[in-house]
Amino acid sequence: MGFQLRDYQTTIAERVSLSGVGVHSGTPVTMTFLPAEPDTGIVFHRVDVSGASHAIRALISEVGTTDLSTTLTNGSGITLSTVEHVMAAIAGAGIDNLNIEIDGPEVPIADGTSAAFLAAFEQAGQLQQTAKRRYIRVLKTSRIEAGTSWAEFSPYDGTRYEVEIDFETPAIGRQSFAGNMDATVFREEISRARTFGFMRDVEKLWAAGLALGSSLDNSLVIGDDHTIINPGGLRYPDEFVRHKTLDAVGDLALAGAPFIGCFKSYRGGHRLNAMALRALLSDPDAFEFVEIATHPNNGASLVTIDAPLLAPSVV
C-alpha cells in the first residue's frame, strides 16, 4: 500500500549534490540535499538569495504558477520553478524530511525525468527516524472539472494512479497508465519517462524567454511531421502518459504527506493536479490523517490522528 507504507519517517543519511541547467532559464544550478529533523517536511532554500526569506516549503499552499511547470512562491515572493520532477523522486523514494539548498530560481532539468534525483538519493542512503509517518487517507470522492479535463481523488486501499491523456497528434494519441504505485513501480515504470513538447512551439517559447535550456538530451520532441525527433526514439511505447503520471506524482507530493487513495485524471497537467489537490484538502470530510499502529498480536492497522504540525494549508 502506498509509497513504502511504514511506521516511521525517513531522511537521507548524508548530504549529496546534483548540478545541471534549468530547462526554461538555461542557467547552471546546483542542488544540495541535506538530512533534516523529523517533521521538517521538504524545504527548499534559495542560497543565492540573502536574508531569512529564502526558505520555500514544498506544500500546495506555496504553489504559484502552473503554466508550463509547477512553481513555488513563499510569503516574501521568492520563487522556485520546475519542482515537479524532484518532488516526484522524493515521493518515489519515500523520503519525508529534507533541506534542499539551491543556488538558482529553477530546479535542474537533468534528462527531463526523475532518474538523476533517485540516483542521488540512493547514493546518500536513507535514515529511519523516531517520529511516526503520517498519511492522508481519502474518505470520499473529490472531483474537479475544467472544460473537457477532469481529475478526482477517491477512496482506495493503497496508492493508485489512473492517468489518461488524449492528443490529436498520432505520435501520442490516447494513452493511459493505471496501476498501484510504490517505490519499485515508480523507479522501474515511471521515473525514466521524459518531458515532451512540440517543435512548432519552440520558437514561441524562446521568444517568451522560456525553454532556453531545452534540448534533445532532456526532452522528447515531436516534429512537424508528427514523428519523434530524438535519436533512439521512445524509452517506453507509452512514454508520454508515463511522464504525465510522473508529473502527477510530483505535484501531489505537495500535499505534505503521502496519500492513501486513487487519483484519476483525464487530459490533466500541473494546473489540474493543483486544483484537484486543493479541492481535496479544502474539504475536511474528504480526508483524514492516519498513521500505522502496531499491535503485538494482531499486526498493524491505520489509526486516525490529529492534524500534523505541518498540516497542508490551502489558504
Disulfide bonds with the S-S distance in Angstrom:
none
